[in-house]
Amino acid sequence: MTMKIVKHTWNVLSGVFVLFLSLWMSGPGIGETDTPTYRWYFMLLFILWGIGLFMQFKDRTKLMGIIVTFIPVGYYLIFYILVVNS
């Protein structure tokens, strides 16, 4: 029972984290041109997270799903730490 709570908490928190940062990174930013440029390739990380989420529901691919959901979280976490420290 405790592992289910931990798994669902991980999925909710990491999903909100990846979705928020994917939307933020794909936005137009503060460019000085009149035409905003949207970078939709950052949304691929949220799609990758979603694939990992669905992989967690099958017993055969549960571990691989956890690893796949950790890839975008780790990417954004490392990216955030590098930006804060510079």
C-alpha positions as CSV (number, residue, x, y, z in Angstrom):
1,M,0.0,0.0,0.0
2,T,2.8,2.4,0.8
3,M,4.6,1.7,-2.4
4,K,1.4,2.6,-4.4
5,I,1.2,5.9,-2.5
6,V,4.8,6.7,-3.2
7,K,4.4,5.8,-6.9
8,H,1.3,7.9,-7.4
9,T,2.9,10.8,-5.5
10,W,6.0,10.5,-7.7
11,N,3.9,10.5,-10.8
12,V,1.8,13.5,-9.8
13,L,4.7,15.6,-8.7
14,S,7.0,14.8,-11.6
15,G,4.2,15.2,-14.0
16,V,3.3,18.7,-12.8
17,F,7.0,19.6,-12.7
18,V,7.7,18.4,-16.3
19,L,4.4,19.9,-17.7
20,F,5.1,23.3,-16.1
21,L,8.7,23.5,-17.3
22,S,7.8,22.1,-20.7
23,L,5.2,24.8,-21.2
24,W,7.5,27.5,-19.9
25,M,10.4,26.5,-22.1
26,S,8.2,26.2,-25.2
27,G,6.8,29.7,-24.8
28,P,7.8,32.7,-26.8
29,G,10.1,34.1,-24.1
30,I,11.0,37.8,-24.1
31,G,12.2,38.2,-27.7
32,E,12.2,41.6,-29.2
33,T,10.7,40.6,-32.5
34,D,7.0,41.0,-33.4
35,T,6.6,37.4,-34.3
36,P,6.8,35.0,-31.3
37,T,8.7,31.8,-31.8
38,Y,7.3,28.8,-30.0
39,R,9.7,25.9,-29.4
40,W,7.3,23.0,-29.3
41,Y,10.2,20.4,-29.2
42,F,10.3,21.0,-25.4
43,M,6.8,19.4,-25.2
44,L,8.5,16.1,-26.4
45,L,9.9,15.8,-22.9
46,F,6.3,15.8,-21.5
47,I,5.3,13.2,-24.1
48,L,8.3,11.1,-23.1
49,W,7.1,11.4,-19.5
50,G,3.6,10.3,-20.5
51,I,5.0,7.3,-22.3
52,G,6.9,6.3,-19.1
53,L,3.7,6.8,-17.1
54,F,1.8,4.4,-19.3
55,M,4.7,1.9,-19.2
56,Q,4.4,1.8,-15.4
57,F,0.9,0.2,-15.5
58,K,2.2,-3.1,-17.0
59,D,4.2,-5.4,-14.7
60,R,6.7,-6.3,-17.5
61,T,7.6,-2.6,-18.1
62,K,7.2,-1.1,-14.7
63,L,10.9,-0.5,-14.0
64,M,11.6,0.8,-17.5
65,G,8.6,3.2,-17.1
66,I,10.0,4.6,-13.9
67,I,13.4,5.1,-15.6
68,V,11.7,6.8,-18.6
69,T,9.7,9.1,-16.4
70,F,12.9,10.1,-14.6
71,I,14.7,11.2,-17.8
72,P,12.7,14.5,-18.3
73,V,12.7,15.2,-14.6
74,G,16.4,14.7,-14.4
75,Y,17.0,16.9,-17.5
76,Y,15.0,19.8,-16.2
77,L,16.5,19.4,-12.7
78,I,20.0,19.5,-14.0
79,F,19.2,22.3,-16.3
80,Y,17.6,24.3,-13.5
81,I,20.6,23.7,-11.1
82,L,23.1,24.8,-13.8
83,V,21.1,28.0,-14.4
84,V,20.8,28.8,-10.7
85,N,24.5,28.3,-10.1
86,S,25.8,30.3,-13.0
